[in-house]
Amino acid sequence: MSFLMEVMIGGLLAGVMYSMVAIGFVLIYKASGVFNFAQGSMVLFAALTYVGIVERNVRPALALVITLTVMLALAVVIERGILRHLVNRPATTLFMATLGLSFIIEGLAQMLWGAQVHGLDLGIDDKPIDFLGVGVSQFDLFASGTAAVLVLTLSLLFNRTRIGLSLRAVADDPLAAIAVGLDMKTLGSAVWAVAGFVGLVAGLLWGARVGVQFSLSLVVLKALPVLIIGGFSSIAGTVVGGLLVGSSEKLAEVYLGPYVGGGIENWFPYVLALLFLLVRPTGLFGEATIERL
């Protein structure tokens, strides 16, 4: 039983890390209907920028402020320079635009900071502490707490504030939002700026966990099952989806892996996501799209 608890807790904490990246996708999709494939590259760019600045003997606190400023500026440039000119274009066009952006951002990161692997120390002790008889990493607990604060804050933003309700109105019907006087330009820049901030948080946590390297951008692939299971339009759904993905992949690796030769952890979440697409395409908390004929 203690081994099962250890596997479950390890999987749940890993799932929280996946949800950190998935939140960035949900923000953009919830506010504009755009699937931002460049979110993984933004996570990488944030981590590389922070490490690159710290390695030039800048104090971590100041480096964090500079990196946050850079990420906010990058997000606003993307929205104003590219996506603002693609409003009301087909979803495929918007997806291809963000896909191209992901390669541009990675190329920019390599040009500025190089392609070598960097270590990232956030000053958080990774020693395990006893939790229900199971050793749990202090870093994982910190990451979980950070994700919980982010989810709560963003949920309140979208459901309890004027700007959040305005963003939801824009996503539902851009033309109607314009007709009632909502400022599309300001709202678009605001949501991309928030996505840039989320990318910074996810980049720092993932960089401290696995190292700052270009494969960090591939964490976006693990966020896809999280989005499918939780729902593309639900911030809370990313956490639930992340917990399901993290726990199921660990349990599958331990209990099913020996029968199929191992390595099941890498692809089992996609099997789970495929089953959800067949049974519940909108995910657990996603909103079904209603179209008039």
DAHUJO-V449473 format. One record per residue. RES is the residue in one small letter. SS is DSSP state (H for helix, E for strand, L for the rest). PHI is phi as a letter, one per 20 degrees, with the letter a starting at -180 (999 if undefined). Layout:
RES,SS,PHI + RES,SS,PHI
This chain:
m,L,999 + s,H,f + f,H,f + l,H,f + m,H,f + e,H,f + v,H,f + m,H,f + i,H,f + g,H,f + g,H,f + l,H,f + l,H,f + a,H,f + g,H,f + v,H,f + m,H,f + y,H,f + s,H,f + m,H,f + v,H,f + a,H,f + i,H,g + g,H,f + f,H,f + v,H,f + l,H,g + i,H,f + y,H,f + k,H,f + a,H,e + s,H,c + g,L,m + v,L,e + f,L,e + n,L,e + f,L,f + a,L,e + q,H,f + g,H,f + s,H,f + m,H,f + v,H,f + l,H,f + f,H,f + a,H,f + a,H,f + l,H,f + t,H,f + y,H,f + v,H,f + g,H,f + i,H,f + v,H,f + e,L,f + r,L,e + n,L,m + v,L,e + r,L,g + p,H,g + a,H,f + l,H,f + a,H,f + l,H,f + v,H,f + i,H,f + t,H,f + l,H,f + t,H,f + v,H,f + m,H,f + l,H,f + a,H,f + l,H,f + a,H,f + v,H,f + v,H,f + i,H,f + e,H,f + r,H,f + g,H,e + i,L,c + l,H,f + r,H,f + h,H,e + l,H,d + v,L,f + n,L,m + r,L,e + p,L,g + a,H,g + t,H,f + t,H,f + l,H,f + f,H,f + m,H,f + a,H,f + t,H,f + l,H,f + g,H,f + l,H,f + s,H,f + f,H,f + i,H,f + i,H,f + e,H,f + g,H,f + l,H,f + a,H,f + q,H,f + m,H,f + l,H,e + w,H,d + g,L,n + a,L,d + q,L,f + v,L,e + h,E,c + g,L,e + l,L,c + d,L,d + l,L,e + g,L,m + i,L,d + d,L,f + d,L,d + k,L,f + p,E,f + i,E,c + d,E,f + f,E,c + l,L,l + g,L,n + v,E,c + g,E,f + v,E,c + s,E,f + q,H,f + f,H,f + d,H,f + l,H,f + f,H,f + a,H,f + s,H,f + g,H,f + t,H,f + a,H,f + a,H,f + v,H,f + l,H,f + v,H,f + l,H,f + t,H,f + l,H,f + s,H,f + l,H,f + l,H,f + f,H,e + n,H,d + r,H,c + t,L,d + r,H,f + i,H,f + g,H,f + l,H,f + s,H,f + l,H,f + r,H,f + a,H,f + v,H,f + a,H,f + d,H,f + d,L,b + p,H,g + l,H,f + a,H,f + a,H,f + i,H,f + a,H,f + v,L,e + g,L,n + l,L,f + d,L,e + m,H,f + k,H,f + t,H,f + l,H,f + g,H,f + s,H,f + a,H,f + v,H,f + w,H,f + a,H,f + v,H,f + a,H,f + g,H,f + f,H,f + v,H,f + g,H,f + l,H,f + v,H,f + a,H,f + g,H,f + l,H,f + l,H,f + w,H,f + g,H,f + a,H,f + r,H,f + v,H,d + g,L,n + v,E,e + q,L,b + f,H,f + s,H,f + l,H,f + s,H,f + l,H,f + v,H,f + v,H,g + l,H,f + k,H,f + a,H,f + l,H,f + p,H,f + v,H,f + l,H,f + i,H,f + i,H,f + g,H,f + g,L,o + f,L,f + s,L,d + s,L,c + i,H,f + a,H,f + g,H,f + t,H,f + v,H,f + v,H,f + g,H,f + g,H,f + l,H,f + l,H,f + v,H,f + g,H,f + s,H,f + s,H,f + e,H,f + k,H,f + l,H,f + a,H,f + e,H,f + v,H,f + y,H,d + l,L,d + g,H,g + p,H,g + y,H,e + v,H,c + g,L,n + g,L,n + g,L,m + i,H,f + e,H,g + n,H,f + w,L,c + f,H,f + p,H,g + y,H,f + v,H,f + l,H,f + a,H,f + l,H,f + l,H,f + f,H,f + l,H,f + l,H,f + v,H,e + r,L,b + p,L,g + t,L,e + g,L,n + l,L,f + f,L,c + g,L,f + e,L,d + a,L,f + t,L,e + i,L,d + e,L,d + r,L,e + l,L,d
